[in-house]
Amino acid sequence: MSNFLDDLFNKVFNSSAKTPMTHKENILYKEEEIVHAKKWMNSKEGDELFAQISKAYHFKTIQIQERPQIHILESKYARGFAITYEAPLDEQTFSLLFLALAHRVLALGYRKVSLDRKMEEINEQVKVTDKYYFKPPLKDIVENQLISQLYGNIAIEKISVNNQPNYLKVLATFYSDRQYQDPKPFDQFLDHLFEATHDGQN
């Protein structure tokens, strides 16, 4: 961390430096932060925010804009969405939502592969991305049976720019390998994220 900041400081005050700085590291959230996010997720405030995000997402699919603004991401091998940081989100609920989404993915039986933070300089701004990455549970491969990929691999990102919250992103990427079953419906995944409550472990 210190080397990244030192390099960034030197670059800002050294006009001859041209290489944008990038730094990536594994991170951990404190247990009390995770516990707080779980309690918040099942609270009235948490339920209301998830309901509002769900409404905004479904309205977006029919070209009606609600708050918070939703961006739908879709390609042949990936589906997802991004949530713009704006009312009703604030700095606290922005972070709580990030952890709550991760908890609900774990509750589906996914395994956490990584949690890292990437800091990069882009157009003279510092972008910080906290990213959870999940894969379906490992299971014994049975001959002549296709492997379940659940909803695909899941990435959840919390992005800030110049220390200001910017957006959250959830992305499911699918295996196209013939060894795997087709992914389960993405809408079912959304129902789980937005509406279900679970007592899984983080």
C-alpha positions as YAML, in Angstrom:
chain: A
units: angstrom
residues:
- id: 1
  name: MET
  ca: [0.00, 0.00, 0.00]
- id: 2
  name: SER
  ca: [2.69, 2.49, 0.98]
- id: 3
  name: ASN
  ca: [4.68, 1.85, -2.22]
- id: 4
  name: PHE
  ca: [1.57, 2.52, -4.30]
- id: 5
  name: LEU
  ca: [0.89, 5.78, -2.49]
- id: 6
  name: ASP
  ca: [4.52, 6.83, -2.71]
- id: 7
  name: ASP
  ca: [4.57, 6.15, -6.44]
- id: 8
  name: LEU
  ca: [1.30, 7.98, -6.93]
- id: 9
  name: PHE
  ca: [2.56, 10.97, -4.93]
- id: 10
  name: ASN
  ca: [5.75, 11.06, -6.98]
- id: 11
  name: LYS
  ca: [3.79, 10.89, -10.20]
- id: 12
  name: VAL
  ca: [1.52, 13.78, -9.25]
- id: 13
  name: PHE
  ca: [4.54, 16.01, -8.60]
- id: 14
  name: ASN
  ca: [6.67, 14.70, -11.44]
- id: 15
  name: SER
  ca: [5.31, 15.72, -14.83]
- id: 16
  name: SER
  ca: [7.86, 13.50, -16.62]
- id: 17
  name: ALA
  ca: [6.27, 10.33, -15.21]
- id: 18
  name: LYS
  ca: [3.86, 8.82, -17.75]
- id: 19
  name: THR
  ca: [2.99, 5.34, -16.48]
- id: 20
  name: PRO
  ca: [-0.36, 5.16, -14.63]
- id: 21
  name: MET
  ca: [-0.03, 3.44, -11.26]
- id: 22
  name: THR
  ca: [-1.85, 0.21, -10.40]
- id: 23
  name: HIS
  ca: [-1.85, -1.76, -7.16]
- id: 24
  name: LYS
  ca: [-3.81, -4.88, -6.16]
- id: 25
  name: GLU
  ca: [-4.01, -6.67, -2.82]
- id: 26
  name: ASN
  ca: [-6.13, -9.19, -0.94]
- id: 27
  name: ILE
  ca: [-8.32, -7.70, 1.79]
- id: 28
  name: LEU
  ca: [-10.45, -8.85, 4.70]
- id: 29
  name: TYR
  ca: [-13.49, -7.26, 6.29]
- id: 30
  name: LYS
  ca: [-13.80, -7.32, 10.07]
- id: 31
  name: GLU
  ca: [-16.17, -9.89, 11.52]
- id: 32
  name: GLU
  ca: [-18.26, -7.16, 13.15]
- id: 33
  name: GLU
  ca: [-18.71, -5.48, 9.74]
- id: 34
  name: ILE
  ca: [-20.00, -8.75, 8.26]
- id: 35
  name: VAL
  ca: [-22.32, -9.39, 11.22]
- id: 36
  name: HIS
  ca: [-23.68, -5.85, 10.99]
- id: 37
  name: ALA
  ca: [-24.35, -6.27, 7.26]
- id: 38
  name: LYS
  ca: [-26.26, -9.51, 7.90]
- id: 39
  name: LYS
  ca: [-28.45, -7.85, 10.54]
- id: 40
  name: TRP
  ca: [-29.04, -4.83, 8.34]
- id: 41
  name: MET
  ca: [-29.93, -7.05, 5.37]
- id: 42
  name: ASN
  ca: [-32.85, -8.55, 7.33]
- id: 43
  name: SER
  ca: [-33.94, -5.28, 8.93]
- id: 44
  name: LYS
  ca: [-36.83, -3.12, 7.75]
- id: 45
  name: GLU
  ca: [-34.36, -0.60, 6.29]
- id: 46
  name: GLY
  ca: [-32.51, -3.36, 4.43]
- id: 47
  name: ASP
  ca: [-35.73, -4.92, 3.12]
- id: 48
  name: GLU
  ca: [-36.94, -1.55, 1.85]
- id: 49
  name: LEU
  ca: [-33.68, -0.81, 0.04]
- id: 50
  name: PHE
  ca: [-33.56, -4.22, -1.61]
- id: 51
  name: ALA
  ca: [-37.20, -3.80, -2.68]
- id: 52
  name: GLN
  ca: [-36.41, -0.39, -4.15]
- id: 53
  name: ILE
  ca: [-33.42, -1.77, -6.08]
- id: 54
  name: SER
  ca: [-35.54, -4.67, -7.35]
- id: 55
  name: LYS
  ca: [-38.22, -2.24, -8.51]
- id: 56
  name: ALA
  ca: [-35.61, -0.03, -10.21]
- id: 57
  name: TYR
  ca: [-34.11, -3.03, -12.00]
- id: 58
  name: HIS
  ca: [-37.43, -4.34, -13.33]
- id: 59
  name: PHE
  ca: [-38.54, -0.85, -14.38]
- id: 60
  name: LYS
  ca: [-35.24, -0.44, -16.23]
- id: 61
  name: THR
  ca: [-36.04, -3.55, -18.31]
- id: 62
  name: ILE
  ca: [-39.04, -1.66, -19.72]
- id: 63
  name: GLN
  ca: [-37.09, 1.59, -20.17]
- id: 64
  name: ILE
  ca: [-38.48, 3.38, -17.11]
- id: 65
  name: GLN
  ca: [-35.89, 5.05, -14.88]
- id: 66
  name: GLU
  ca: [-36.16, 4.81, -11.10]
- id: 67
  name: ARG
  ca: [-33.72, 5.56, -8.30]
- id: 68
  name: PRO
  ca: [-31.16, 4.31, -7.72]
- id: 69
  name: GLN
  ca: [-30.26, 4.25, -11.42]
- id: 70
  name: ILE
  ca: [-29.68, 0.73, -12.74]
- id: 71
  name: HIS
  ca: [-27.55, -0.26, -15.74]
- id: 72
  name: ILE
  ca: [-28.28, -3.69, -17.22]
- id: 73
  name: LEU
  ca: [-25.32, -5.69, -18.51]
- id: 74
  name: GLU
  ca: [-25.95, -8.50, -20.97]
- id: 75
  name: SER
  ca: [-23.91, -10.48, -23.48]
- id: 76
  name: LYS
  ca: [-23.83, -14.03, -24.80]
- id: 77
  name: TYR
  ca: [-21.83, -15.38, -21.86]
- id: 78
  name: ALA
  ca: [-22.58, -12.87, -19.09]
- id: 79
  name: ARG
  ca: [-25.45, -11.08, -17.40]
- id: 80
  name: GLY
  ca: [-25.47, -8.54, -14.63]
- id: 81
  name: PHE
  ca: [-26.30, -5.04, -13.50]
- id: 82
  name: ALA
  ca: [-24.73, -1.95, -11.95]
- id: 83
  name: ILE
  ca: [-26.26, 0.31, -9.31]
- id: 84
  name: THR
  ca: [-25.33, 3.99, -9.42]
- id: 85
  name: TYR
  ca: [-24.42, 5.61, -6.11]
- id: 86
  name: GLU
  ca: [-27.24, 8.07, -5.50]
- id: 87
  name: ALA
  ca: [-30.28, 8.47, -3.23]
- id: 88
  name: PRO
  ca: [-31.55, 6.43, -1.46]
- id: 89
  name: LEU
  ca: [-28.00, 5.03, -1.06]
- id: 90
  name: ASP
  ca: [-25.56, 6.72, 1.30]
- id: 91
  name: GLU
  ca: [-21.97, 5.82, 2.15]
- id: 92
  name: GLN
  ca: [-23.01, 3.40, 4.88]
- id: 93
  name: THR
  ca: [-25.70, 1.55, 2.93]
- id: 94
  name: PHE
  ca: [-23.42, 1.47, -0.13]
- id: 95
  name: SER
  ca: [-20.91, -0.65, 1.83]
- id: 96
  name: LEU
  ca: [-23.60, -2.66, 3.65]
- id: 97
  name: LEU
  ca: [-25.23, -3.55, 0.34]
- id: 98
  name: PHE
  ca: [-21.90, -4.81, -1.03]
- id: 99
  name: LEU
  ca: [-21.46, -7.18, 1.92]
- id: 100
  name: ALA
  ca: [-25.14, -8.21, 1.94]
- id: 101
  name: LEU
  ca: [-25.03, -9.16, -1.74]
- id: 102
  name: ALA
  ca: [-21.95, -11.28, -1.08]
- id: 103
  name: HIS
  ca: [-23.71, -13.01, 1.81]
- id: 104
  name: ARG
  ca: [-26.70, -13.89, -0.35]
- id: 105
  name: VAL
  ca: [-24.43, -15.40, -3.01]
- id: 106
  name: LEU
  ca: [-22.75, -17.54, -0.35]
- id: 107
  name: ALA
  ca: [-26.18, -18.63, 0.87]
- id: 108
  name: LEU
  ca: [-26.75, -20.20, -2.56]
- id: 109
  name: GLY
  ca: [-23.88, -22.60, -1.89]
- id: 110
  name: TYR
  ca: [-21.20, -20.66, -3.74]
- id: 111
  name: ARG
  ca: [-17.60, -20.66, -2.52]
- id: 112
  name: LYS
  ca: [-15.57, -17.47, -2.19]
- id: 113
  name: VAL
  ca: [-12.50, -17.61, -4.39]
- id: 114
  name: SER
  ca: [-11.12, -14.17, -3.62]
- id: 115
  name: LEU
  ca: [-11.72, -10.76, -2.09]
- id: 116
  name: ASP
  ca: [-9.32, -8.11, -3.27]
- id: 117
  name: ARG
  ca: [-8.86, -4.40, -3.73]
- id: 118
  name: LYS
  ca: [-7.47, -2.81, -6.87]
- id: 119
  name: MET
  ca: [-6.26, 0.78, -6.96]
- id: 120
  name: GLU
  ca: [-5.53, 2.37, -10.30]
- id: 121
  name: GLU
  ca: [-4.96, 5.79, -11.75]
- id: 122
  name: ILE
  ca: [-7.26, 6.57, -14.66]
- id: 123
  name: ASN
  ca: [-7.32, 10.00, -16.31]
- id: 124
  name: GLU
  ca: [-5.72, 11.62, -13.24]
- id: 125
  name: GLN
  ca: [-8.30, 10.05, -10.93]
- id: 126
  name: VAL
  ca: [-7.81, 7.23, -8.45]
- id: 127
  name: LYS
  ca: [-10.27, 4.37, -8.89]
- id: 128
  name: VAL
  ca: [-10.58, 1.82, -6.08]
- id: 129
  name: THR
  ca: [-12.41, -1.47, -6.70]
- id: 130
  name: ASP
  ca: [-13.26, -3.94, -3.94]
- id: 131
  name: LYS
  ca: [-14.17, -7.24, -5.59]
- id: 132
  name: TYR
  ca: [-15.66, -10.51, -4.38]
- id: 133
  name: TYR
  ca: [-15.32, -13.45, -6.76]
- id: 134
  name: PHE
  ca: [-17.36, -16.64, -6.31]
- id: 135
  name: LYS
  ca: [-17.52, -19.99, -8.06]
- id: 136
  name: PRO
  ca: [-20.09, -22.81, -7.81]
- id: 137
  name: PRO
  ca: [-19.35, -25.46, -5.17]
- id: 138
  name: LEU
  ca: [-16.89, -28.20, -6.06]
- id: 139
  name: LYS
  ca: [-18.60, -31.53, -6.59]
- id: 140
  name: ASP
  ca: [-17.47, -34.97, -7.61]
- id: 141
  name: ILE
  ca: [-17.72, -35.38, -11.36]
- id: 142
  name: VAL
  ca: [-19.98, -38.28, -12.29]
- id: 143
  name: GLU
  ca: [-19.25, -39.97, -15.59]
- id: 144
  name: ASN
  ca: [-21.72, -39.08, -18.37]
- id: 145
  name: GLN
  ca: [-23.31, -36.36, -16.23]
- id: 146
  name: LEU
  ca: [-22.97, -32.67, -16.93]
- id: 147
  name: ILE
  ca: [-21.62, -30.43, -14.15]
- id: 148
  name: SER
  ca: [-23.95, -27.86, -12.57]
- id: 149
  name: GLN
  ca: [-22.67, -24.30, -12.81]
- id: 150
  name: LEU
  ca: [-25.63, -22.87, -10.87]
- id: 151
  name: TYR
  ca: [-25.86, -19.29, -12.19]
- id: 152
  name: GLY
  ca: [-22.25, -19.19, -13.41]
- id: 153
  name: ASN
  ca: [-19.29, -17.50, -11.76]
- id: 154
  name: ILE
  ca: [-20.30, -14.42, -9.76]
- id: 155
  name: ALA
  ca: [-18.36, -11.18, -9.29]
- id: 156
  name: ILE
  ca: [-19.51, -8.36, -7.01]
- id: 157
  name: GLU
  ca: [-17.65, -5.05, -7.20]
- id: 158
  name: LYS
  ca: [-17.79, -1.86, -5.15]
- id: 159
  name: ILE
  ca: [-16.20, 1.04, -7.02]
- id: 160
  name: SER
  ca: [-15.11, 4.40, -5.64]
- id: 161
  name: VAL
  ca: [-13.41, 7.25, -7.49]
- id: 162
  name: ASN
  ca: [-11.27, 9.76, -5.59]
- id: 163
  name: ASN
  ca: [-12.60, 8.36, -2.29]
- id: 164
  name: GLN
  ca: [-16.22, 8.91, -3.37]
- id: 165
  name: PRO
  ca: [-18.62, 5.95, -3.84]
- id: 166
  name: ASN
  ca: [-19.46, 5.51, -7.53]
- id: 167
  name: TYR
  ca: [-21.33, 2.28, -8.28]
- id: 168
  name: LEU
  ca: [-21.85, -1.38, -7.38]
- id: 169
  name: LYS
  ca: [-21.71, -4.11, -10.02]
- id: 170
  name: VAL
  ca: [-22.92, -7.72, -10.00]
- id: 171
  name: LEU
  ca: [-21.90, -9.93, -12.93]
- id: 172
  name: ALA
  ca: [-22.59, -13.60, -13.65]
- id: 173
  name: THR
  ca: [-20.36, -15.20, -16.30]
- id: 174
  name: PHE
  ca: [-21.26, -18.55, -17.78]
- id: 175
  name: TYR
  ca: [-19.26, -21.61, -18.73]
- id: 176
  name: SER
  ca: [-19.66, -22.50, -22.40]
- id: 177
  name: ASP
  ca: [-17.80, -25.80, -21.99]
- id: 178
  name: ARG
  ca: [-19.82, -28.85, -23.00]
- id: 179
  name: GLN
  ca: [-19.03, -30.45, -19.63]
- id: 180
  name: TYR
  ca: [-21.43, -28.02, -17.93]
- id: 181
  name: GLN
  ca: [-25.17, -27.75, -17.73]
- id: 182
  name: ASP
  ca: [-26.74, -24.51, -18.91]
- id: 183
  name: PRO
  ca: [-26.84, -21.90, -16.13]
- id: 184
  name: LYS
  ca: [-30.00, -21.56, -14.09]
- id: 185
  name: PRO
  ca: [-32.24, -18.61, -15.06]
- id: 186
  name: PHE
  ca: [-30.70, -15.25, -14.22]
- id: 187
  name: ASP
  ca: [-34.09, -13.92, -13.10]
- id: 188
  name: GLN
  ca: [-34.13, -16.62, -10.43]
- id: 189
  name: PHE
  ca: [-30.73, -15.40, -9.27]
- id: 190
  name: LEU
  ca: [-32.08, -11.85, -9.08]
- id: 191
  name: ASP
  ca: [-35.06, -13.00, -7.01]
- id: 192
  name: HIS
  ca: [-32.64, -14.52, -4.53]
- id: 193
  name: LEU
  ca: [-30.49, -11.39, -4.34]
- id: 194
  name: PHE
  ca: [-33.32, -8.89, -4.06]
- id: 195
  name: GLU
  ca: [-36.04, -10.68, -2.13]
- id: 196
  name: ALA
  ca: [-34.85, -13.76, -0.24]
- id: 197
  name: THR
  ca: [-33.45, -13.79, 3.29]
- id: 198
  name: HIS
  ca: [-31.05, -16.51, 4.42]
- id: 199
  name: ASP
  ca: [-28.91, -17.56, 7.34]
- id: 200
  name: GLY
  ca: [-25.88, -18.79, 5.42]
- id: 201
  name: GLN
  ca: [-22.34, -18.17, 6.59]
- id: 202
  name: ASN
  ca: [-19.93, -15.54, 5.25]
...
